[in-house]
């Protein structure tokens, strides 16, 4: 009887330890997956932030224009620009400035 009373708590402790260990292992796996997802999202965020701050800043765009397109790009007045619409094999052309006034 003494062995039986000693045996039951030992079995209970083994089962409790196994359950605790398995649940801890599952939690560790979930934590690892979440940290990996956060790391990937942080990398994407840093790249997007770099693109936004560095590549699209007006200063950088002006530098790129001078470096690569100085002789190709010219400033044009909006009144000289036209729009073109193709519908049913017919071409319709109009001034952009006039189109903006019509929308208002």
C-alpha positions, 0 to 999 in steps of 0.5 A: 500500500505504501508503494502504491501511495508513492507510485500515484504521485510520481505518475501524476508528476510525470504526466503533469511534466509531460503536458507542461513540456508539450504546451511550452514547446507549442508556445515556443514554436508560435513565438518563433513563428511570430518573431520570424513574421515580424522580422520579415515585415520589418525588413519590408518596412525598411525597404519601403521607407528607404524607397520613400525617403531616399528615392522619391524625395524632391531633391533626389528627383532633381538630382536624377533629372540633372544626372540622367535627363538634363538634355531630354527633359524640358519644362512645358506649360500646362496650356500646351498639353493635350489629351487624346481619347480613342473610342470606336476607332475615332480619335478625340483630341482636346486641351488639358486646361480646357478639360480641367475647366469643364470638370469644375 
